């Protein structure tokens, strides 16, 4: 199945991003009211190896508005926590590129959406962090597939792609 058949099709898509910054530049942006504000444009390195890959479920409102993953309150907490733990090389992505428009359609959308495992394998991480039940069920081996994230919280489990 492809995006054309997905129940979430036609939505804005938000792709994953790495923590490494390639370039950063500041531009003047003129607002509708005539004020000039500084806007920082950051180009990120989304290729190559990352120590950790964190996988969420889908972009939320803030992510859609900014076109970046994990920029809302919980994403800011995640980034800050990773930084405090000394994890500088991390990649953030979601199972779905599009927002979830209806919970009952999630199973159908999983069958259509691109396989996040390929995106993870391309980053060659040492550790994958599943941020929720759906990422856990998609990434874990069959023996842990029926567990909730709360039931396995804090444990290191085998994934179905060979990375803990």
Secondary structure, DSSP 8 states (H G I E B T S, - for coil): --GGG-TTTTS-B---EES-EEEEEEEEEE-TTS-EEEEEEEEE--SS--SEEEEES---HHHHHHTSSS-SHHHHHHHHHHHHTT--SEEEEES-SB--S-GGGHHHHHHHS--HHHHHHHHT-SEEEE-SHHHHHHHB-GGGTT--TTTTTT----BTTS--
